[in-house]
């Protein structure tokens, strides 16, 4: 549902903290589309927005990846048109429910940590000295800080919603399987479809169409999973 993630000759590849990273060119395209309104202020603001998205999603995915690595599962990270993915291969018989939930929660909470660090930086290191900067420089830094706070708080909270395959959905699935091993995935998919549909409707109501479409797709995916499990 999230489109092709096949490698291309234009991918950016590097390794960070022992984790291989691949960035699809479609990641940059989608980041630019999401921040297109900022071009009206200036090109520098679009670049700042894309940098915020890149750093925020990297931190989120490395939250997953580093915890997976700590458990002994070699990870790799992909950034593509619908955000990011952290891949790892758990050993058979060694992947417990606790480890699954911990890895799932590590991504959003890494983002929340970045939110806290950004808030502290602004409060103690930037705003007390902002008057020494030019008006344009101060506006650009203000914009960057506000976007960093917005992305790492609200995107993280949305990611914790109990909707598969979001992180909150993975946690929901584990809890549902613990409660009902036979029907756990069905229950998680039902919860996911209802929550995603409600969120999509809410975003459509306020004319925020990108997340509305995204959660509409997630609703459809959860509904399809539910139908498959009924057979």
C-alpha positions as CSV (number, residue, x, y, z in Angstrom):
1,X,0.0,0.0,0.0
2,X,2.9,2.4,0.6
3,X,4.3,2.1,-2.9
4,X,7.6,0.7,-4.3
5,X,10.6,0.5,-2.0
6,X,12.8,-1.1,-4.6
7,X,16.4,0.4,-4.8
8,X,17.1,2.9,-7.5
9,X,20.4,4.3,-8.9
10,X,19.6,7.7,-7.4
11,X,19.3,6.4,-3.8
12,X,21.5,8.0,-1.2
13,X,23.3,5.3,0.8
14,X,25.5,5.6,3.9
15,X,26.1,4.0,7.3
16,X,25.5,5.6,10.6
17,X,26.3,4.1,14.0
18,X,26.8,0.7,12.3
19,X,23.3,0.9,10.6
20,X,23.0,0.9,6.8
21,X,20.7,3.7,5.6
22,X,19.1,4.1,2.2
23,X,17.2,7.3,1.2
24,X,15.0,7.1,-1.8
25,X,14.7,10.1,-4.1
26,X,11.0,9.9,-3.6
27,X,11.5,10.8,0.1
28,X,12.9,14.2,-0.9
29,X,10.0,14.6,-3.4
30,X,7.3,13.9,-0.8
31,X,9.1,16.1,1.8
32,X,9.1,19.0,-0.7
33,X,5.4,18.5,-1.6
34,X,4.5,18.5,2.1
35,X,6.4,21.7,2.7
36,X,5.5,23.4,-0.6
37,X,3.6,26.2,1.2
38,X,6.8,27.3,2.8
39,X,8.2,28.3,-0.6
40,X,5.9,31.3,-0.4
41,X,8.1,32.6,2.5
42,X,11.4,31.7,0.8
43,X,13.4,28.8,-0.6
44,X,15.4,28.7,2.6
45,X,12.3,27.8,4.5
46,X,11.6,24.8,2.2
47,X,15.1,23.6,2.8
48,X,14.7,24.1,6.5
49,X,11.4,22.1,6.4
50,X,13.0,19.2,4.4
51,X,15.9,19.1,6.8
52,X,13.5,18.9,9.8
53,X,11.6,16.0,8.1
54,X,14.9,14.2,7.3
55,X,16.3,14.6,10.8
56,X,13.1,13.7,12.6
57,X,12.4,10.6,10.6
58,X,16.0,9.5,10.9
59,X,15.8,9.9,14.7
60,X,12.5,8.0,14.8
61,X,13.8,5.1,12.7
62,X,17.1,4.9,14.6
63,X,15.1,4.6,17.8
64,X,13.7,1.4,16.4
65,X,17.1,0.3,14.8
66,X,19.3,0.9,17.8
67,X,17.0,-1.0,20.2
68,X,16.7,-3.9,17.7
69,X,20.5,-3.9,17.5
70,X,20.7,-3.9,21.3
71,X,18.6,-7.1,21.3
72,X,21.0,-8.6,18.8
73,X,19.0,-8.1,15.5
74,X,21.1,-6.3,12.8
75,X,18.9,-3.5,11.4
76,X,18.8,-1.3,8.4
77,X,16.9,1.9,7.7
78,X,15.0,3.1,4.6
79,X,13.6,6.6,4.1
80,X,11.0,6.7,1.2
81,X,7.9,8.5,0.1
82,X,5.7,7.5,3.0
83,X,8.3,8.2,5.8
84,X,10.7,5.6,7.0
85,X,11.1,1.9,7.8
86,X,13.5,0.1,10.1
87,X,14.1,-3.5,9.1
88,X,15.5,-6.2,11.3
89,X,15.5,-10.0,11.4
90,X,14.7,-11.5,14.8
91,X,16.0,-14.9,15.6
92,X,13.4,-17.7,15.7
93,X,12.3,-18.4,19.3
94,X,14.1,-15.3,20.6
95,X,11.7,-12.6,19.7
96,X,9.4,-12.1,22.7
97,X,6.3,-9.9,23.0
98,X,8.3,-7.6,25.3
99,X,11.0,-7.1,22.7
100,X,8.5,-6.4,19.9
101,X,6.6,-3.8,21.9
102,X,9.9,-2.2,23.1
103,X,11.2,-1.9,19.6
104,X,7.9,-0.5,18.4
105,X,7.7,2.2,21.1
106,X,11.4,3.2,20.7
107,X,10.7,5.1,17.5
108,X,8.1,7.5,18.7
109,X,9.9,8.0,22.1
110,X,13.1,8.8,20.3
111,X,11.1,11.6,18.5
112,X,9.7,12.8,21.8
113,X,13.3,13.0,23.2
114,X,14.2,15.1,20.2
115,X,11.1,17.3,20.9
116,X,12.4,17.8,24.4
117,X,15.9,18.6,23.3
118,X,14.6,21.1,20.7
119,X,12.4,22.7,23.4
120,X,15.4,23.0,25.8
121,X,17.6,24.4,23.1
122,X,15.1,27.1,22.2
123,X,14.4,28.0,25.8
124,X,17.9,28.1,27.2
125,X,20.3,28.6,24.3
126,X,18.4,30.3,21.4
127,X,15.7,32.7,22.6
128,X,17.8,34.5,25.2
129,X,20.2,35.5,22.5
130,X,17.9,35.7,19.4
131,X,17.9,39.5,19.6
132,X,21.6,39.4,18.5
133,X,20.6,37.9,15.1
134,X,19.3,39.6,12.0
135,X,15.5,39.6,11.6
136,X,15.6,37.2,8.7
137,X,18.0,34.8,10.4
138,X,15.8,34.8,13.6
139,X,12.7,34.2,11.5
140,X,14.3,31.2,9.8
141,X,15.5,29.7,13.1
142,X,12.1,30.3,14.7
143,X,10.5,28.5,11.8
144,X,12.9,25.5,12.0
145,X,12.4,25.2,15.8
146,X,8.6,25.3,15.6
147,X,8.5,22.7,12.8
148,X,10.9,20.5,14.7
149,X,8.6,20.7,17.7
150,X,5.5,20.1,15.6
151,X,6.8,17.1,13.7
152,X,8.3,15.3,16.6
153,X,5.3,15.8,18.9
154,X,2.3,15.4,16.6
155,X,3.7,12.9,14.1
156,X,4.8,10.8,17.0
157,X,1.4,10.9,18.7
158,X,-0.3,9.9,15.4
159,X,2.2,7.1,15.0
160,X,1.1,5.7,18.4
161,X,-2.5,5.4,17.3
162,X,-3.6,1.7,17.4
163,X,-3.6,1.4,13.6
164,X,-1.6,-1.3,11.7
165,X,1.1,-1.0,10.5
166,X,1.9,2.1,12.6
167,X,3.9,1.6,15.8
168,X,0.8,1.9,17.9
169,X,-0.8,-0.7,15.7
170,X,2.1,-3.1,16.3
171,X,1.7,-2.6,20.1
172,X,-2.1,-3.1,19.8
173,X,-1.5,-6.3,17.8
174,X,0.8,-7.7,20.5
175,X,-1.6,-6.9,23.2
176,X,-4.6,-8.3,21.3
177,X,-2.6,-11.5,20.6
178,X,-1.8,-11.8,24.3
179,X,-5.5,-11.5,25.2
180,X,-6.7,-13.7,22.4
181,X,-4.1,-15.7,20.5
182,X,-6.6,-17.0,18.0
183,X,-8.4,-13.8,17.2
184,X,-5.8,-11.2,18.2
185,X,-5.0,-10.0,14.7
186,X,-8.7,-9.7,13.8
187,X,-9.3,-7.6,16.9
188,X,-6.3,-5.4,16.2
189,X,-7.4,-4.9,12.5
190,X,-10.9,-4.0,13.6
191,X,-9.6,-1.4,16.1
192,X,-7.2,-0.1,13.4
193,X,-9.9,0.2,10.7
194,X,-12.3,2.1,13.1
195,X,-9.6,4.4,14.4
196,X,-8.0,5.1,11.0
197,X,-11.4,5.8,9.4
198,X,-12.3,8.2,12.2
199,X,-9.0,10.0,12.0
200,X,-9.3,10.2,8.2
201,X,-12.8,11.7,8.5
202,X,-11.5,14.3,11.0
203,X,-8.7,15.4,8.7
204,X,-11.1,15.6,5.7
205,X,-13.3,17.8,7.8
206,X,-10.6,20.3,8.4
207,X,-9.4,20.0,4.8
208,X,-6.0,18.6,5.7
209,X,-5.9,16.2,2.8
210,X,-2.6,14.4,2.9
211,X,-3.1,12.8,6.3
212,X,-6.7,12.3,5.4
213,X,-5.7,10.2,2.4
214,X,-3.0,8.4,4.3
215,X,-5.3,7.4,7.1
216,X,-8.0,6.5,4.5
217,X,-5.5,4.1,3.0
218,X,-4.6,2.7,6.4
219,X,-8.3,2.2,7.1
220,X,-8.7,0.2,3.9
221,X,-5.6,-1.9,4.6
222,X,-6.9,-2.8,8.1
223,X,-10.3,-3.6,6.7
224,X,-8.7,-5.8,4.0
225,X,-6.6,-7.6,6.7
226,X,-9.8,-8.1,8.7
227,X,-11.6,-9.6,5.7
228,X,-8.6,-11.9,5.0
229,X,-8.6,-13.2,8.6
230,X,-12.3,-14.0,8.5
231,X,-11.6,-16.5,5.8
